[in-house]
Amino acid sequence: MPLIDTRDFGAIQIDPAAEIVFPFGIPGFDCQHRFALLVREAIAPVVLLQSMDHPGLCFLTIAVSILDPAYQSGIAPEDLRTLGLDESRQPREGEEALYLAILSPAGSGAFTANLLAPVVIHSHTRVAVQAVRHDRLYSHRHPVAGELLERLCS
């Protein structure tokens, strides 16, 4: 199993099946293509999206359905092509794709989630994009509250 360096966890082994590839990087991190999802029970259901090439680059993410069970996917055709998914319809969460919202600290111990541009991972190929929506149905600063916020701040 490959060994990767992380800033927060030291060197860890990554199952090759856990590697996620962003063909075009993540906006703002265009040169970062290889990531892995790391699960830490202490912060579950938050999942870490750790760069496999840059130890200091790690995003806090959470399944979009946890924040909004009625979330309506709005992936653009060009992103569906990149993912290798059917362009005529939105992929089913959990079956064809995993939708993750990136969490950001908002000050005073609060966090927000980016529902406007979720990370979408093809469930079978592990190819991913940060799919920026072309509508304004959701915000990039969706407030995170309740038990989840308490877990993040502890």
DRENSELUM-546841 format. One record per atom (N, C-alpha, C): residue number from 0; residue in three letters; atom name; x, y, z. Coordinates in pm, whole numbers, m for minus. Layout:
REM residues N
  num  residuo  atomo      px      py      pz
  NUM      ALA     CA       X       Y       Z
...
//
This chain:
REM residues 154
  num  residuo  atomo      px      py      pz
    0      MET      N      84    m118       0
    0      MET     CA       0       0       0
    0      MET      C      89     125       0
    1      PRO      N      50     225     m79
    1      PRO     CA     129     349     m82
    1      PRO      C     127     420      54
    2      LEU      N     238     483      83
    2      LEU     CA     253     561     205
    2      LEU      C     252     708     165
    3      ILE      N     167     789     231
    3      ILE     CA     165     932     201
    3      ILE      C     193    1009     329
    4      ASP      N     255    1125     313
    4      ASP     CA     281    1213     426
    4      ASP      C     164    1309     442
    5      THR      N     122    1329     566
    5      THR     CA      18    1427     596
    5      THR      C      68    1519     706
    6      ARG      N      24    1641     704
    6      ARG     CA      63    1736     808
    6      ARG      C       5    1697     943
    7      ASP      N    m119    1653     944
    7      ASP     CA    m190    1631    1069
    7      ASP      C    m181    1489    1125
    8      PHE      N    m147    1390    1041
    8      PHE     CA    m148    1251    1085
    8      PHE      C     m16    1179    1063
    9      GLY      N      86    1252    1015
    9      GLY     CA     214    1189     984
    9      GLY      C     203    1103     860
   10      ALA      N     287    1004     849
   10      ALA     CA     285     914     734
   10      ALA      C     177     808     756
   11      ILE      N      92     790     657
   11      ILE     CA     m14     689     667
   11      ILE      C     m20     607     539
   12      GLN      N     m62     483     553
   12      GLN     CA     m80     397     436
   12      GLN      C    m218     419     378
   13      ILE      N    m222     425     246
   13      ILE     CA    m348     446     175
   13      ILE      C    m375     326      86
   14      ASP      N    m493     271      99
   14      ASP     CA    m535     164       9
   14      ASP      C    m545     224    m131
   15      PRO      N    m483     163    m232
   15      PRO     CA    m490     219    m368
   15      PRO      C    m634     243    m416
   16      ALA      N    m728     166    m367
   16      ALA     CA    m869     184    m405
   16      ALA      C    m928     312    m346
   17      ALA      N    m861     371    m247
   17      ALA     CA    m911     493    m185
   17      ALA      C    m867     618    m260
   18      GLU      N    m778     603    m360
   18      GLU     CA    m731     719    m435
   18      GLU      C    m843     776    m522
   19      ILE      N    m852     908    m520
   19      ILE     CA    m950     981    m601
   19      ILE      C    m870    1073    m692
   20      VAL      N    m909    1077    m819
   20      VAL     CA    m835    1158    m916
   20      VAL      C    m924    1271    m967
   21      PHE      N    m875    1394    m954
   21      PHE     CA    m938    1513   m1008
   21      PHE      C    m860    1548   m1136
   22      PRO      N    m911    1513   m1254
   22      PRO     CA    m834    1537   m1378
   22      PRO      C    m793    1683   m1397
   23      PHE      N    m873    1777   m1349
   23      PHE     CA    m843    1919   m1366
   23      PHE      C    m811    1987   m1233
   24      GLY      N    m786    1909   m1129
   24      GLY     CA    m761    1965    m998
   24      GLY      C    m890    2017    m936
   25      ILE      N    m872    2089    m828
   25      ILE     CA    m984    2154    m758
   25      ILE      C    m965    2304    m779
   26      PRO      N   m1072    2379    m806
   26      PRO     CA   m1054    2524    m825
   26      PRO      C    m968    2585    m713
   27      GLY      N    m867    2659    m755
   27      GLY     CA    m773    2717    m661
   27      GLY      C    m655    2626    m632
   28      PHE      N    m668    2498    m667
   28      PHE     CA    m561    2399    m647
   28      PHE      C    m551    2315    m775
   29      ASP      N    m539    2384    m887
   29      ASP     CA    m543    2319   m1018
   29      ASP      C    m435    2213   m1040
   30      CYS      N    m324    2224    m969
   30      CYS     CA    m213    2130    m988
   30      CYS      C    m223    2009    m895
   31      GLN      N    m324    2006    m811
   31      GLN     CA    m343    1894    m719
   31      GLN      C    m447    1800    m777
   32      HIS      N    m404    1679    m814
   32      HIS     CA    m492    1586    m883
   32      HIS      C    m525    1459    m803
   33      ARG      N    m438    1421    m712
   33      ARG     CA    m456    1294    m641
   33      ARG      C    m490    1319    m494
   34      PHE      N    m602    1263    m452
   34      PHE     CA    m649    1277    m315
   34      PHE      C    m694    1141    m262
   35      ALA      N    m712    1134    m132
   35      ALA     CA    m767    1014     m69
   35      ALA      C    m869    1059      36
   36      LEU      N    m972     979      53
   36      LEU     CA   m1070    1005     159
   36      LEU      C   m1023     934     285
   37      LEU      N   m1014    1008     394
   37      LEU     CA    m972     952     522
   37      LEU      C   m1087     966     621
   38      VAL      N   m1119     857     687
   38      VAL     CA   m1226     857     786
   38      VAL      C   m1163     853     924
   39      ARG      N   m1204     945    1009
   39      ARG     CA   m1159     949    1149
   39      ARG      C   m1285     947    1234
   40      GLU      N   m1301     842    1313
   40      GLU     CA   m1423     824    1392
   40      GLU      C   m1454     944    1481
   41      ALA      N   m1353    1010    1531
   41      ALA     CA   m1373    1122    1624
   41      ALA      C   m1450    1238    1560
   42      ILE      N   m1443    1251    1429
   42      ILE     CA   m1512    1363    1363
   42      ILE      C   m1619    1316    1264
   43      ALA      N   m1649    1186    1263
   43      ALA     CA   m1753    1135    1174
   43      ALA      C   m1884    1207    1204
   44      PRO      N   m1961    1241    1103
   44      PRO     CA   m1958    1198     964
   44      PRO      C   m1869    1283     873
   45      VAL      N   m1787    1369     930
   45      VAL     CA   m1694    1447     849
   45      VAL      C   m1587    1352     795
   46      VAL      N   m1552    1370     668
   46      VAL     CA   m1450    1289     601
   46      VAL      C   m1342    1384     552
   47      LEU      N   m1217    1344     565
   47      LEU     CA   m1106    1426     520
   47      LEU      C   m1071    1395     375
   48      LEU      N   m1054    1497     296
   48      LEU     CA   m1010    1483     157
   48      LEU      C    m865    1530     155
   49      GLN      N    m774    1433     165
   49      GLN     CA    m631    1460     183
   49      GLN      C    m557    1449      50
   50      SER      N    m479    1552      17
   50      SER     CA    m393    1545    m101
   50      SER      C    m290    1435     m80
   51      MET      N    m265    1358    m184
   51      MET     CA    m164    1253    m176
   51      MET      C     m26    1307    m211
   52      ASP      N     m19    1430    m261
   52      ASP     CA     109    1487    m304
   52      ASP      C     154    1607    m222
   53      HIS      N      63    1666    m145
   53      HIS     CA      96    1785     m68
   53      HIS      C      49    1763      76
   54      PRO      N     140    1734     168
   54      PRO     CA     101    1698     305
   54      PRO      C      11    1800     375
   55      GLY      N      25    1928     344
   55      GLY     CA     m51    2031     413
   55      GLY      C    m187    2060     355
   56      LEU      N    m226    1991     248
   56      LEU     CA    m354    2019     183
   56      LEU      C    m456    1911     217
   57      CYS      N    m552    1950     300
   57      CYS     CA    m655    1856     345
   57      CYS      C    m784    1935     366
   58      PHE      N    m892    1887     308
   58      PHE     CA   m1022    1953     320
   58      PHE      C   m1114    1872     411
   59      LEU      N   m1190    1941     494
   59      LEU     CA   m1298    1878     570
   59      LEU      C   m1418    1870     477
   60      THR      N   m1478    1752     464
   60      THR     CA   m1595    1737     378
   60      THR      C   m1703    1657     452
   61      ILE      N   m1823    1666     400
   61      ILE     CA   m1935    1589     455
   61      ILE      C   m2031    1558     341
   62      ALA      N   m2097    1444     351
   62      ALA     CA   m2195    1408     249
   62      ALA      C   m2304    1515     245
   63      VAL      N   m2333    1562     125
   63      VAL     CA   m2433    1667     106
   63      VAL      C   m2568    1624     165
   64      SER      N   m2602    1497     153
   64      SER     CA   m2732    1449     201
   64      SER      C   m2747    1462     353
   65      ILE      N   m2638    1470     426
   65      ILE     CA   m2646    1490     571
   65      ILE      C   m2690    1633     601
   66      LEU      N   m2641    1727     522
   66      LEU     CA   m2678    1868     542
   66      LEU      C   m2815    1901     485
   67      ASP      N   m2849    1837     373
   67      ASP     CA   m2977    1865     307
   67      ASP      C   m3025    1736     240
   68      PRO      N   m3109    1658     311
   68      PRO     CA   m3156    1530     255
   68      PRO      C   m3233    1545     123
   69      ALA      N   m3284    1664      95
   69      ALA     CA   m3359    1687     m29
   69      ALA      C   m3273    1757    m135
   70      TYR      N   m3140    1753    m120
   70      TYR     CA   m3049    1822    m213
   70      TYR      C   m3078    1779    m357
   71      GLN      N   m3085    1879    m445
   71      GLN     CA   m3110    1854    m587
   71      GLN      C   m2981    1872    m665
   72      SER      N   m2935    1764    m723
   72      SER     CA   m2811    1768    m801
   72      SER      C   m2828    1857    m923
   73      GLY      N   m2721    1928    m957
   73      GLY     CA   m2723    2016   m1073
   73      GLY      C   m2589    2016   m1143
   74      ILE      N   m2538    1898   m1176
   74      ILE     CA   m2407    1886   m1237
   74      ILE      C   m2415    1921   m1385
   75      ALA      N   m2327    2010   m1429
   75      ALA     CA   m2324    2055   m1568
   75      ALA      C   m2278    1942   m1660
   76      PRO      N   m2325    1944   m1786
   76      PRO     CA   m2287    1839   m1881
   76      PRO      C   m2136    1819   m1894
   77      GLU      N   m2059    1928   m1892
   77      GLU     CA   m1913    1912   m1906
   77      GLU      C   m1852    1838   m1787
   78      ASP      N   m1909    1858   m1667
   78      ASP     CA   m1860    1784   m1551
   78      ASP      C   m1902    1637   m1557
   79      LEU      N   m2024    1612   m1606
   79      LEU     CA   m2068    1473   m1624
   79      LEU      C   m1978    1401   m1724
   80      ARG      N   m1936    1471   m1831
   80      ARG     CA   m1843    1411   m1928
   80      ARG      C   m1710    1379   m1862
   81      THR      N   m1658    1471   m1782
   81      THR     CA   m1531    1447   m1712
   81      THR      C   m1542    1325   m1622
   82      LEU      N   m1655    1311   m1556
   82      LEU     CA   m1677    1198   m1466
   82      LEU      C   m1702    1067   m1541
   83      GLY      N   m1736    1077   m1670
   83      GLY     CA   m1770     958   m1747
   83      GLY      C   m1909     907   m1717
   84      LEU      N   m1999     999   m1680
   84      LEU     CA   m2137     963   m1648
   84      LEU      C   m2232    1008   m1758
   85      ASP      N   m2349     950   m1761
   85      ASP     CA   m2453     981   m1859
   85      ASP      C   m2491    1129   m1850
   86      GLU      N   m2475    1201   m1960
   86      GLU     CA   m2504    1346   m1963
   86      GLU      C   m2652    1378   m1967
   87      SER      N   m2736    1279   m1992
   87      SER     CA   m2879    1307   m2007
   87      SER      C   m2955    1312   m1875
   88      ARG      N   m2886    1277   m1765
   88      ARG     CA   m2954    1281   m1635
   88      ARG      C   m2851    1297   m1523
   89      GLN      N   m2899    1337   m1408
   89      GLN     CA   m2813    1354   m1291
   89      GLN      C   m2786    1218   m1227
   90      PRO      N   m2663    1194   m1184
   90      PRO     CA   m2631    1064   m1123
   90      PRO      C   m2699    1048    m987
   91      ARG      N   m2734     924    m956
   91      ARG     CA   m2797     893    m828
   91      ARG      C   m2691     889    m718
   92      GLU      N   m2715     968    m613
   92      GLU     CA   m2621     972    m501
   92      GLU      C   m2616     836    m433
   93      GLY      N   m2497     792    m404
   93      GLY     CA   m2478     664    m337
   93      GLY      C   m2461     549    m433
   94      GLU      N   m2531     552    m545
   94      GLU     CA   m2521     444    m642
   94      GLU      C   m2417     474    m748
   95      GLU      N   m2425     592    m807
   95      GLU     CA   m2334     630    m915
   95      GLU      C   m2231     733    m871
   96      ALA      N   m2265     812    m773
   96      ALA     CA   m2176     921    m733
   96      ALA      C   m2189     950    m584
   97      LEU      N   m2082    1003    m531
   97      LEU     CA   m2078    1051    m394
   97      LEU      C   m2068    1202    m402
   98      TYR      N   m2154    1273    m330
   98      TYR     CA   m2156    1419    m328
   98      TYR      C   m2105    1465    m192
   99      LEU      N   m1998    1543    m192
   99      LEU     CA   m1940    1594     m68
   99      LEU      C   m1937    1746     m70
  100      ALA      N   m1973    1806      41
  100      ALA     CA   m1962    1951      56
  100      ALA      C   m1833    1980     133
  101      ILE      N   m1757    2077      85
  101      ILE     CA   m1637    2119     156
  101      ILE      C   m1678    2215     267
  102      LEU      N   m1626    2189     387
  102      LEU     CA   m1656    2272     503
  102      LEU      C   m1548    2377     522
  103      SER      N   m1590    2495     566
  103      SER     CA   m1496    2605     591
  103      SER      C   m1528    2670     724
  104      PRO      N   m1425    2707     801
  104      PRO     CA   m1452    2781     924
  104      PRO      C   m1507    2919     890
  105      ALA      N   m1607    2961     966
  105      ALA     CA   m1671    3090     940
  105      ALA      C   m1648    3190    1052
  106      GLY      N   m1559    3159    1143
  106      GLY     CA   m1534    3250    1255
  106      GLY      C   m1622    3219    1374
  107      SER      N   m1576    3254    1490
  107      SER     CA   m1651    3232    1616
  107      SER      C   m1692    3087    1635
  108      GLY      N   m1612    2993    1586
  108      GLY     CA   m1642    2852    1604
  108      GLY      C   m1746    2797    1510
  109      ALA      N   m1794    2878    1416
  109      ALA     CA   m1896    2831    1322
  109      ALA      C   m1830    2776    1195
  110      PHE      N   m1906    2695    1122
  110      PHE     CA   m1862    2641     994
  110      PHE      C   m1972    2662     891
  111      THR      N   m1930    2670     765
  111      THR     CA   m2025    2671     654
  111      THR      C   m1988    2559     559
  112      ALA      N   m2083    2520     475
  112      ALA     CA   m2062    2415     377
  112      ALA      C   m2089    2469     238
  113      ASN      N   m2009    2427     143
  113      ASN     CA   m2026    2471       5
  113      ASN      C   m2119    2376     m69
  114      LEU      N   m2249    2411     m71
  114      LEU     CA   m2347    2331    m145
  114      LEU      C   m2359    2379    m290
  115      LEU      N   m2303    2495    m320
  115      LEU     CA   m2305    2548    m455
  115      LEU      C   m2210    2473    m547
  116      ALA      N   m2100    2421    m491
  116      ALA     CA   m1999    2352    m570
  116      ALA      C   m1951    2227    m496
  117      PRO      N   m2035    2123    m493
  117      PRO     CA   m1994    2002    m422
  117      PRO      C   m1885    1927    m498
  118      VAL      N   m1808    1851    m423
  118      VAL     CA   m1717    1755    m484
  118      VAL      C   m1801    1634    m522
  119      VAL      N   m1791    1593    m648
  119      VAL     CA   m1868    1478    m695
  119      VAL      C   m1768    1372    m739
  120      ILE      N   m1782    1252    m683
  120      ILE     CA   m1691    1142    m710
  120      ILE      C   m1768    1028    m776
  121      HIS      N   m1723     985    m893
  121      HIS     CA   m1783     870    m960
  121      HIS      C   m1758     748    m871
  122      SER      N   m1862     678    m832
  122      SER     CA   m1852     569    m736
  122      SER      C   m1765     454    m784
  123      HIS      N   m1756     432    m914
  123      HIS     CA   m1684     316    m965
  123      HIS      C   m1543     349   m1013
  124      THR      N   m1526     462   m1080
  124      THR     CA   m1394     495   m1135
  124      THR      C   m1310     579   m1041
  125      ARG      N   m1371     642    m941
  125      ARG     CA   m1306     731    m844
  125      ARG      C   m1253     859    m908
  126      VAL      N   m1305     894   m1025
  126      VAL     CA   m1275    1022   m1088
  126      VAL      C   m1365    1125   m1022
  127      ALA      N   m1312    1248   m1000
  127      ALA     CA   m1387    1349    m926
  127      ALA      C   m1373    1487    m989
  128      VAL      N   m1473    1570    m960
  128      VAL     CA   m1471    1712    m998
  128      VAL      C   m1534    1790    m883
  129      GLN      N   m1497    1918    m874
  129      GLN     CA   m1575    2007    m790
  129      GLN      C   m1672    2072    m886
  130      ALA      N   m1796    2029    m880
  130      ALA     CA   m1898    2065    m979
  130      ALA      C   m1967    2195    m941
  131      VAL      N   m1921    2305    m998
  131      VAL     CA   m1980    2436    m970
  131      VAL      C   m2113    2446   m1044
  132      ARG      N   m2218    2470    m968
  132      ARG     CA   m2352    2480   m1027
  132      ARG      C   m2365    2609   m1107
  133      HIS      N   m2453    2605   m1209
  133      HIS     CA   m2478    2724   m1291
  133      HIS      C   m2601    2801   m1245
  134      ASP      N   m2666    2751   m1138
  134      ASP     CA   m2781    2822   m1082
  134      ASP      C   m2743    2874    m943
  135      ARG      N   m2836    2933    m876
  135      ARG     CA   m2812    2985    m741
  135      ARG      C   m2908    2921    m642
  136      LEU      N   m2941    2795    m667
  136      LEU     CA   m3033    2723    m579
  136      LEU      C   m2973    2703    m440
  137      TYR      N   m2840    2691    m433
  137      TYR     CA   m2770    2668    m307
  137      TYR      C   m2660    2772    m289
  138      SER      N   m2610    2778    m166
  138      SER     CA   m2506    2876    m132
  138      SER      C   m2372    2806    m110
  139      HIS      N   m2266    2882    m127
  139      HIS     CA   m2133    2832     m93
  139      HIS      C   m2104    2854      56
  140      ARG      N   m2200    2914     127
  140      ARG     CA   m2185    2941     270
  140      ARG      C   m2307    2891     348
  141      HIS      N   m2347    2768     322
  141      HIS     CA   m2460    2707     392
  141      HIS      C   m2420    2685     538
  142      PRO      N   m2495    2739     634
  142      PRO     CA   m2456    2724     775
  142      PRO      C   m2464    2579     822
  143      VAL      N   m2367    2541     903
  143      VAL     CA   m2364    2409     966
  143      VAL      C   m2401    2431    1112
  144      ALA      N   m2497    2355    1161
  144      ALA     CA   m2545    2378    1298
  144      ALA      C   m2566    2246    1371
  145      GLY      N   m2605    2259    1495
  145      GLY     CA   m2645    2145    1575
  145      GLY      C   m2530    2057    1618
  146      GLU      N   m2560    1928    1630
  146      GLU     CA   m2464    1830    1680
  146      GLU      C   m2339    1824    1593
  147      LEU      N   m2355    1837    1463
  147      LEU     CA   m2240    1836    1373
  147      LEU      C   m2144    1950    1405
  148      LEU      N   m2196    2069    1425
  148      LEU     CA   m2112    2183    1459
  148      LEU      C   m2040    2159    1591
  149      GLU      N   m2109    2104    1690
  149      GLU     CA   m2046    2074    1818
  149      GLU      C   m1932    1978    1803
  150      ARG      N   m1948    1876    1718
  150      ARG     CA   m1843    1777    1695
  150      ARG      C   m1724    1840    1627
  151      LEU      N   m1747    1932    1532
  151      LEU     CA   m1638    1998    1461
  151      LEU      C   m1559    2090    1553
  152      CYS      N   m1626    2150    1647
  152      CYS     CA   m1561    2249    1734
  152      CYS      C   m1496    2187    1857
  153      SER      N   m1519    2060    1881
  153      SER     CA   m1460    1998    2003
  153      SER      C   m1322    1942    1978
//
